[in-house]
Amino acid sequence: MTGSGVANKLSVSNCCSNRMTSLRIVVIGGGAAGFFGAITAAEAFPTAQVTILEKNNTVLNKVRISGGGRCNVTHACFDNRKLAKNYPRGEAFLRPLLKHFDAGATVRWFESRGVPLKTEADGRMFPVTDSSETIIDCLQREAWRLGVQIRTSCGVKTLTAGSGGWAINLANGETMQADRVLLAVGGYPQAPSYGWMPGLTANALVSPVPSLFTFNTPENPLLTLAGVAVPDALVKIAGTRHEQRGPVLITHWGFSGPAVLRLSAWGARELAECNYCHELRINWLPAFNENTIREQMQAFRQAHPKKQVTSQALFNLPGRLWAALALEAEIAEATRWGDLPAKQQNRFINLLTNSSFSVSGKSTFKDEFVTCGGVSMEAINPETLESRAQKGLFFAGELLNVDGITGGFNFQNAWTTGYVAGKTIGV
């Protein structure tokens, strides 16, 4: 299927549903992608029997914890080319799928079901209630309205293709039959965990590694400043092309914040290869260069020669960070601006623009981990999300080798791929 093939397949799904009166669709995975795929399939094929199987005793668990319990539904980026650039893996794959269900469609879908979204200053979009339960209630309500069966505590042991469809063997010993199966189980941290999925040869699976994590810097002299945030900093992985600019948070174990999380996503492969031991460089004043910093210091020095260097933060830096970097530059606490030696000032400027920290490990960002890797794009039909090797088997969500940076992009991938898979699964 090429060109407008997927559009044709999506458009004919409703008219085909009448002849699929006994179609059994099973969605394995009760997360965002699984629910959206099930809801879409139930709408597109109203005579089909759609069932969600979730191994945990509750569904939509990642939705519940996302955004600190508020659920970052999507990002207010309505240019699909620009939106797709926020995916370190999967940009080219996801871009054409966004034509069928993009961020604007996500906003309209939830708002038409009584869940208006709001946009924050950084572009993240949340329900106006600031509660992820609003999103969970909406998805569950739609599933129930459409007759989707939701079964929890139903882990899948094996999935086997046969002449009559699919045999799904559950952990409780039960066997279910399905005509079509949508896999939306999220990402696994280890490649062997994908072994129960049929048709996933070594070439069909991209080895998984973590994405979206914070950096551990146990020898960091700034650890005592845990909780201090800098709204605009430039972070780099030394020896690579990877750098990100934005808010940085100092933590008890190292560094976090949007800029660090984005950096971890873009550098996920390289960081895994070096076992998360690398040099991190931070420019705390990316809006300035060394000359402008020196000029402003000199102007302040002339105007306030008797003030202590460590007590008056310049450039709107947090006072505690300013003082800590000054002390790291061997500027004594009592040193006045008028008495500041040139050598210490130069060292201070270097720390402000090029601090270096040894990273020796990572930490999961809260519980919002994301997997880099998964089912290869080459293993599926990019227009329908059906397996090339196993007909009747579809994929959606984080299980695919698609992952975005923080900010609502991973949920958008779930909505988009769930929608496309749901629209095409019954044709």
C-alpha positions in Angstrom: 0.0 0.0 0.0 1.6 3.3 -1.1 0.7 7.0 -1.5 -2.8 7.6 -0.3 -3.3 3.9 0.6 -3.5 4.4 4.3 -6.0 7.3 3.9 -8.2 5.0 1.8 -7.8 2.2 4.3 -8.7 4.5 7.2 -11.7 5.9 5.3 -13.2 2.6 4.4 -12.9 1.1 7.9 -16.5 2.0 8.8 -18.1 0.7 5.7 -16.2 -2.6 6.1 -17.4 -3.1 9.7 -20.8 -4.5 8.7 -19.2 -7.6 7.1 -17.0 -8.2 10.1 -19.9 -9.1 12.4 -18.0 -11.6 14.5 -14.6 -10.0 14.6 -12.7 -10.5 17.8 -10.1 -7.8 18.6 -7.9 -8.2 21.6 -5.7 -5.3 22.8 -2.8 -6.4 25.0 -1.9 -3.5 27.3 -4.2 -1.2 29.2 -2.1 2.0 28.9 -2.7 5.1 26.8 -2.0 3.5 23.4 -4.0 0.4 24.2 -7.0 2.3 25.4 -6.9 4.7 22.4 -6.5 1.8 20.0 -9.4 -0.1 21.6 -11.7 2.9 21.6 -10.9 3.8 18.0 -11.4 0.2 16.9 -14.8 0.0 18.7 -15.9 3.2 17.0 -14.7 2.1 13.6 -16.0 -1.5 13.8 -19.1 -1.3 16.0 -20.0 -4.9 15.5 -16.6 -6.2 16.6 -15.9 -7.5 20.1 -13.1 -5.5 21.6 -11.3 -6.6 24.7 -8.4 -5.0 26.6 -6.1 -7.2 28.6 -4.0 -5.6 31.3 -1.5 -7.6 33.5 -1.7 -5.2 36.4 -4.8 -4.9 38.6 -5.4 -1.3 37.4 -5.2 0.3 34.0 -3.7 3.6 32.7 -1.1 3.6 35.4 1.4 5.7 33.5 -1.3 8.2 32.7 -2.0 8.4 36.4 1.5 9.4 37.4 2.4 11.6 34.4 3.2 15.2 35.0 3.2 14.9 38.7 -0.3 13.5 38.7 -1.6 16.1 36.3 -1.1 14.1 33.0 0.8 16.0 30.3 -1.6 15.0 27.5 0.2 16.5 24.5 2.2 19.5 23.4 0.9 22.7 21.9 2.8 22.2 18.6 0.4 22.2 15.7 2.9 22.1 12.9 3.4 18.4 12.3 6.9 18.8 10.9 8.0 20.7 14.0 6.2 18.3 16.3 7.9 15.3 14.7 11.3 16.8 15.4 10.8 16.2 19.1 11.3 12.5 18.7 15.0 11.3 18.9 13.8 8.0 17.4 10.9 7.8 15.0 10.6 11.3 13.5 10.4 10.1 9.9 8.1 7.2 10.8 5.7 9.3 12.9 5.4 12.4 10.7 3.0 10.9 8.0 0.9 9.2 10.8 0.3 12.7 12.3 -1.7 13.6 9.3 -4.4 11.2 10.6 -4.2 12.2 14.3 -2.0 15.0 15.5 -1.9 17.3 18.6 -4.8 19.4 17.3 -6.9 16.2 16.9 -5.9 15.2 20.5 -7.1 18.5 21.8 -10.4 18.3 19.9 -11.0 14.6 20.9 -10.7 15.3 24.6 -12.6 18.6 24.5 -15.5 17.0 22.5 -15.8 14.6 25.4 -16.0 17.2 28.1 -12.2 17.4 29.0 -10.8 20.8 27.9 -7.1 21.2 28.0 -4.9 24.2 28.9 -1.5 25.2 27.6 1.3 26.2 30.0 4.2 28.6 29.2 6.5 25.8 28.0 3.9 24.4 25.6 2.9 21.4 27.7 -0.9 20.7 27.7 -2.8 19.5 30.7 -6.5 19.0 31.6 -7.8 22.2 33.2 -8.6 20.2 36.3 -4.8 19.6 36.8 -5.7 16.0 37.5 -4.8 12.9 35.6 -7.9 11.2 36.9 -9.9 13.4 34.5 -8.1 11.8 31.6 -8.4 8.3 33.0 -12.2 8.8 33.7 -12.7 10.1 30.1 -10.9 7.1 28.5 -12.7 4.6 30.7 -16.0 6.2 30.1 -15.5 6.1 26.3 -14.4 2.4 26.5 -17.5 1.5 28.6 -19.8 3.5 26.3 -18.5 1.6 23.3 -18.8 -1.8 24.9 -15.0 -2.4 25.2 -14.4 -5.2 27.7 -11.6 -4.4 30.2 -9.9 -7.3 32.0 -7.2 -6.6 34.6 -4.8 -9.0 36.2 -4.6 -10.8 32.9 -0.9 -11.2 32.0 -0.2 -12.9 28.7 2.2 -15.8 28.6 2.2 -16.7 24.9 0.6 -15.5 21.7 0.3 -18.0 18.9 -0.9 -17.6 15.4 -3.0 -20.3 13.8 -5.3 -20.9 10.9 -8.3 -19.6 12.9 -6.6 -16.5 14.3 -4.7 -16.0 17.5 -4.5 -18.1 20.6 -3.7 -16.0 23.7 -2.6 -18.0 26.7 -3.0 -16.1 30.0 -0.9 -16.4 33.1 -4.0 -17.8 34.9 -4.2 -20.8 32.6 -7.0 -19.4 30.4 -6.8 -19.4 26.6 -8.5 -16.7 24.6 -9.1 -16.6 20.8 -8.8 -13.5 18.7 -9.0 -12.6 15.0 -6.8 -9.5 15.4 -4.4 -8.5 18.1 -3.0 -5.1 19.0 0.1 -5.1 21.1 0.4 -1.9 23.2 2.4 -3.2 26.2 4.8 -0.3 26.5 8.6 -0.6 26.4 10.6 -3.4 28.1 14.0 -2.6 29.6 15.6 -5.9 28.4 15.5 -7.5 24.9 14.6 -11.0 26.2 11.3 -9.6 27.6 10.0 -9.3 24.0 10.5 -13.0 23.4 6.8 -13.9 23.8 5.9 -11.7 20.8 5.6 -13.7 17.5 7.6 -12.7 14.5 10.2 -10.5 16.3 13.5 -11.8 15.0 16.8 -10.2 16.0 16.4 -7.8 13.0 12.9 -6.9 14.0 13.9 -5.7 17.4 16.0 -2.6 18.3 17.8 -3.3 21.6 16.1 -1.3 24.3 17.9 1.2 26.6 16.5 3.8 28.9 15.6 7.4 27.9 14.5 10.4 30.0 16.6 10.0 33.1 18.6 12.3 35.4 22.4 12.4 35.9 24.1 11.2 39.1 27.2 13.2 40.1 28.2 11.9 43.5 31.4 14.1 43.6 29.4 17.2 42.7 30.3 20.1 45.1 26.8 21.6 44.4 24.8 18.7 45.9 24.2 20.8 49.0 22.1 23.1 46.8 19.5 20.5 46.2 16.3 22.2 45.1 18.0 25.2 43.4 16.7 25.7 39.9 18.2 27.7 37.0 15.6 28.6 34.4 18.0 28.9 31.5 21.2 26.9 31.2 23.0 25.0 28.5 24.0 21.4 29.2 26.4 19.4 27.1 27.7 15.8 27.0 31.4 16.3 26.5 32.9 14.7 23.4 29.5 14.5 21.6 27.3 16.8 19.6 24.5 16.6 22.2 23.5 19.7 24.0 20.2 21.2 25.3 19.2 24.5 26.7 16.5 25.1 29.3 15.7 24.8 33.0 18.1 22.8 35.1 17.4 21.5 38.6 20.1 20.6 41.2 19.1 17.5 43.1 20.4 15.5 46.1 22.1 13.1 43.6 23.0 15.4 40.7 21.1 17.2 38.0 17.6 17.0 36.6 15.1 19.4 34.9 13.8 19.6 31.3 17.2 20.4 29.7 18.8 17.4 31.4 16.0 15.1 30.5 16.0 16.2 26.9 19.8 15.6 26.8 19.3 12.1 28.1 16.8 11.3 25.4 18.9 12.5 22.5 22.1 10.9 23.9 20.4 7.7 25.1 22.4 5.3 22.9 25.8 6.9 23.5 25.2 7.2 27.2 24.2 3.5 27.5 27.4 2.5 25.6 29.6 4.4 28.1 27.6 2.9 31.0 26.4 6.3 32.0 29.9 7.5 33.0 30.7 10.7 31.2 31.6 14.4 31.6 28.7 16.9 31.8 29.4 20.5 31.1 27.0 23.3 32.1 26.9 26.9 31.0 24.9 28.7 33.7 24.7 31.9 31.6 24.0 30.9 28.0 22.5 34.3 27.2 25.9 35.9 27.8 29.5 35.4 26.5 32.7 35.8 28.4 33.2 39.4 27.2 29.7 40.6 28.3 30.1 38.8 31.6 33.4 40.4 32.2 32.0 43.8 31.2 29.1 43.6 33.6 31.3 42.4 36.4 33.7 45.3 35.8 30.8 47.8 35.9 29.4 46.3 39.1 33.0 46.3 40.6 33.4 50.0 39.9 29.9 50.9 41.2 30.1 48.7 44.3 33.8 48.0 45.2 33.1 47.4 48.9 30.4 44.8 48.4 31.3 41.1 48.9 31.5 39.1 45.7 29.7 36.1 47.2 26.7 38.1 48.7 25.4 39.8 45.6 24.4 37.5 42.7 24.5 39.0 39.2 22.8 37.9 36.0 19.7 36.8 38.0 21.4 33.6 39.1 20.1 32.1 42.3 22.1 33.5 45.2 23.1 30.1 46.6 24.5 28.9 43.3 26.4 32.2 42.7 28.0 31.9 46.2 28.9 28.2 45.7 30.5 28.8 42.3 32.4 31.8 43.7 33.8 29.6 46.6 34.6 26.9 44.1 36.7 29.6 42.2 38.6 30.0 45.5 37.1 33.4 46.2 37.0 33.8 50.0 33.6 34.7 51.4 34.8 38.1 52.7 36.4 39.1 49.4 35.1 42.5 48.1 34.7 43.3 44.5 37.3 46.0 44.7 39.9 43.4 46.0 39.0 40.5 43.6 42.2 39.3 41.9 42.1 38.8 38.1 43.0 35.1 38.4 40.1 34.3 40.6 37.7 36.4 38.5 38.8 34.4 35.4 38.3 31.1 37.2 34.8 32.3 38.3 33.8 33.3 34.8 35.0 29.9 33.6 32.8 28.1 36.2 29.8 30.3 35.2 30.2 29.4 31.6 31.8 26.0 31.5 31.3 24.0 34.8 32.4 20.4 34.5 30.9 17.5 36.4 31.7 13.7 36.4 28.6 11.7 35.8 28.7 8.1 37.1 25.2 6.8 36.8 21.6 7.7 36.2 18.3 7.8 38.0 14.8 7.3 36.7 12.9 10.6 36.4 10.2 9.9 39.0 8.2 7.0 37.4 8.0 8.5 33.9 10.6 6.3 32.3 10.7 5.8 28.6 12.4 3.2 26.5 14.6 3.9 23.5 14.3 0.9 21.2 11.7 -1.7 20.7 9.9 -3.0 17.6 11.8 -1.9 14.5 10.1 0.3 11.9 11.2 -2.2 9.3 9.2 -4.9 11.0 5.8 -3.3 10.5 3.8 -1.7 7.7 4.3 2.0 8.4 0.9 2.9 7.1 -1.2 0.5 9.1 1.1 -0.6 12.0 0.5 -4.2 11.1 3.4 -6.7 11.4 5.0 -7.6 8.1 5.7 -11.1 9.3 2.4 -11.9 11.1 -0.8 -10.7 9.5 -3.5 -9.6 12.0 -0.9 -8.5 14.5 -0.6 -4.7 15.1 1.6 -2.5 17.3 1.2 0.9 19.0 2.8 3.2 21.6 6.1 2.9 23.3 6.5 -0.7 22.2 7.6 0.8 18.9 11.1 2.2 18.4 9.6 5.7 18.8 10.3 7.9 21.8 10.0 11.6 22.4 11.5 14.1 24.7 9.7 15.2 27.8 6.7 17.6 27.3 3.7 15.5 26.2 5.3 14.0 23.1 5.3 10.4 24.2 1.6 10.5 25.0 1.0 12.0 21.5 2.8 9.0 20.1 0.4 6.8 22.0 -2.7 8.6 20.8 -1.5 8.8 17.2 -0.3 5.2 16.8 -3.3 3.9 18.8 -5.6 5.7 16.5 -4.1 4.5 13.3 -3.8 0.9 14.5 -7.4 1.0 15.8 -8.7 2.4 12.5 -7.0 -0.3 10.4 -7.1 -3.3 12.6 -10.6 -4.5 11.4 -10.1 -4.0 7.7 
